[in-house]
Each structure stands twice: as C-alpha cells, then as structure tokens.
C-alpha cells in the first residue's frame, strides 16, 4: 500500500475499528475502506490480540484518509479532538446530524457538536454560521453567537432570523 499524503488521523478503538470504519464510510460520499490489516503471532505478548483479528483499517471519508486502530481499552476519545463537517444547506446539517448521532451521547450535543456511538466528537457546521460569526457588524455577530450557544443542532433559518435583528 502506497502512502501519498502527509497527515492521516488515526483513531484508537478498543476492538471496533472495522465496524466504525464501515459506519463512517456509509455516511460520507466518496468514501471507502482501503485496506484491513490483521494481527499476527508477532508481538502477541505486547498487544494481546488473537492472530487474525483486525489491527488497522485504512479508510477514506470524502477523500480524506483515516486509520482506525484496534489498540485495546487503554485510551478513550474526548472532546479535545473533533472533526468538522462544513455544510451548505440545512438538509446537509440534518442528514449528518441524524446519521452521526445514532447511538451517541445526547448529553454531548451542544452548539453543533455531537458525540457518535464510538465516542468520536463531530462538529456539524453550516458555512453561513462562520460568515455570520465573522460579520463586520459586531452586534450581528453577537446575536448570532448568543443564538448558536442555545442550540444543539445548528438551525440556519434561526441564525438568519437573529442576524437581521
């Protein structure tokens, strides 16, 4: 397998790497599982995984490469790292939100952030939110910020409504 990119996020799972990669590639267009590698006998005293079980899954989401690693229970995901999905329409926001939030932690949903069933944090961001937060009129950007802070999933129509005052 030839590596043609400089940076690839590696997501550490206990033993759900393949299921997570299948879940993510089912959501994003232009996505695929590229390669699955398996643990062998070598290093079994260190990794403790049975030979033949999935070690890593190389996959792409909308062309962005990722690696999922079955590394055991030593590490868990937290909000210090999240993936941003920029959307043009409310339909896109709704679609990603609905699909990624299935089985996730509903208490982690705030300001466009959600945590999926694997504990990975995502930000579902309408592009217009960035425009309005950076609006040259400070009062407009403050109204938009206040509205956004009250939302779980970002609602574009509400942002537009509060932007005009």
C-alpha positions as CSV (number, residue, x, y, z in Angstrom):
1,X,0.0,0.0,0.0
2,X,1.5,3.3,-1.1
3,X,1.1,6.4,1.1
4,X,0.5,9.6,-0.9
5,X,-0.5,12.0,1.9
6,X,1.3,13.8,4.7
7,X,-1.2,13.7,7.6
8,X,-3.7,11.0,8.4
9,X,-5.8,11.0,11.6
10,X,-5.5,7.7,13.5
11,X,-8.5,6.8,15.7
12,X,-7.8,4.3,18.5
13,X,-10.6,1.9,19.3
14,X,-10.8,-1.0,21.8
15,X,-12.0,-3.5,19.2
16,X,-14.5,-1.6,17.0
17,X,-12.2,-0.3,14.2
18,X,-13.8,-2.2,11.4
19,X,-17.3,-1.5,12.5
20,X,-16.5,2.2,13.0
21,X,-14.9,2.4,9.5
22,X,-17.9,0.8,7.9
23,X,-20.3,3.1,9.8
24,X,-18.3,6.3,8.7
25,X,-17.9,5.2,5.1
26,X,-21.7,4.6,4.9
27,X,-22.3,8.2,5.8
28,X,-19.9,10.2,3.7
29,X,-19.9,10.3,-0.1
30,X,-16.7,9.5,-1.9
31,X,-15.7,7.2,0.9
32,X,-14.3,3.7,1.1
33,X,-12.4,1.1,3.1
34,X,-9.0,0.9,1.5
35,X,-7.2,-1.8,3.5
36,X,-7.6,-4.0,6.5
37,X,-4.5,-5.4,8.3
38,X,-4.7,-8.1,10.9
39,X,-2.7,-9.0,13.9
40,X,-0.3,-11.9,13.6
41,X,1.7,-14.0,16.0
42,X,4.4,-11.4,16.3
43,X,4.2,-9.2,19.3
44,X,1.2,-11.1,20.8
45,X,2.8,-10.8,24.3
46,X,2.6,-7.0,23.8
47,X,-0.7,-6.4,22.0
48,X,-2.6,-9.4,23.4
49,X,-4.8,-9.7,20.3
50,X,-5.5,-13.1,18.8
51,X,-3.8,-13.7,15.5
52,X,-6.2,-12.9,12.6
53,X,-8.2,-10.2,14.4
54,X,-8.3,-6.7,12.8
55,X,-5.4,-4.5,13.7
56,X,-6.0,-1.5,11.5
57,X,-8.4,-0.3,8.9
58,X,-7.4,2.3,6.4
59,X,-10.3,4.2,5.0
60,X,-11.3,7.5,3.3
61,X,-14.1,9.9,4.1
62,X,-14.9,12.2,1.3
63,X,-11.3,11.6,0.1
64,X,-9.7,12.3,3.4
65,X,-7.6,9.3,4.6
66,X,-8.1,7.9,8.1
67,X,-6.7,4.9,10.0
68,X,-8.7,3.1,12.7
69,X,-6.7,1.0,15.1
70,X,-7.9,-1.8,17.4
71,X,-5.5,-0.9,20.3
72,X,-7.4,-2.1,23.3
73,X,-9.1,-0.3,26.1
74,X,-6.2,1.9,27.2
75,X,-7.4,5.2,25.6
76,X,-10.8,6.8,25.1
77,X,-12.0,9.6,22.8
78,X,-12.8,13.0,24.3
79,X,-13.8,16.4,23.0
80,X,-10.2,17.7,22.8
81,X,-10.2,16.3,19.2
82,X,-13.2,16.7,16.9
83,X,-13.9,16.5,13.2
84,X,-15.6,19.4,11.5
85,X,-18.1,18.9,8.7
86,X,-18.9,22.1,6.8
87,X,-22.4,22.1,5.2
88,X,-24.1,24.4,2.7
89,X,-27.7,23.6,3.5
90,X,-29.9,22.7,6.4
91,X,-30.7,19.4,4.7
92,X,-26.9,18.5,4.9
93,X,-26.8,19.6,8.5
94,X,-29.9,17.5,9.3
95,X,-28.6,14.4,7.4
96,X,-25.1,14.3,9.0
97,X,-26.6,15.1,12.4
98,X,-29.2,12.3,12.2
99,X,-26.7,9.7,10.9
100,X,-23.8,10.5,13.2
101,X,-25.8,11.0,16.4
102,X,-27.5,7.5,16.2
103,X,-26.5,5.7,19.4
104,X,-24.3,8.7,20.5
105,X,-24.2,10.6,23.8
106,X,-27.2,13.1,23.7
107,X,-25.8,15.0,26.6
108,X,-22.7,15.9,24.5
109,X,-24.8,17.7,21.9
110,X,-24.2,21.4,22.0
111,X,-23.5,24.3,19.6
112,X,-23.4,22.0,16.6
113,X,-21.2,19.4,18.4
114,X,-22.2,15.8,18.8
115,X,-20.6,12.6,20.0
116,X,-21.2,9.4,18.0
117,X,-21.8,5.9,19.2
118,X,-18.0,5.3,19.3
119,X,-17.3,8.4,21.3
120,X,-15.8,10.4,18.4
121,X,-16.8,14.1,18.5
122,X,-18.1,15.9,15.4
123,X,-18.9,19.5,14.6
124,X,-21.7,19.9,12.0
125,X,-21.2,23.4,10.9
126,X,-23.2,25.4,8.3
127,X,-20.9,27.6,6.3
128,X,-23.2,30.5,6.9
129,X,-22.5,30.2,10.7
130,X,-18.8,31.1,10.1
131,X,-19.8,34.0,7.9
132,X,-22.3,35.4,10.5
133,X,-19.9,34.9,13.4
134,X,-17.3,36.9,11.5
135,X,-19.8,39.6,10.4
136,X,-18.3,43.1,10.3
137,X,-21.2,44.4,12.4
138,X,-20.4,43.3,16.0
139,X,-24.0,43.4,17.1
140,X,-24.9,40.9,14.4
141,X,-22.1,38.5,15.3
142,X,-23.0,38.8,19.0
143,X,-26.7,38.0,18.3
144,X,-25.7,35.0,16.2
145,X,-23.3,33.8,18.9
146,X,-26.0,34.0,21.5
147,X,-28.4,32.1,19.3
148,X,-25.8,29.4,18.5
149,X,-25.0,28.8,22.1
150,X,-28.6,27.9,22.8
151,X,-28.7,25.3,20.0
152,X,-27.8,21.6,19.9
153,X,-28.0,21.1,16.1
154,X,-27.5,24.4,14.3
155,X,-30.6,25.8,12.6
156,X,-29.7,28.0,9.6
157,X,-33.1,29.8,9.4
158,X,-32.8,30.8,13.1
159,X,-29.3,32.1,12.5
160,X,-30.5,34.2,9.6
161,X,-33.5,35.5,11.6
162,X,-31.4,36.7,14.5
163,X,-28.7,38.1,12.2
164,X,-31.1,40.7,10.8
165,X,-32.2,41.7,14.3
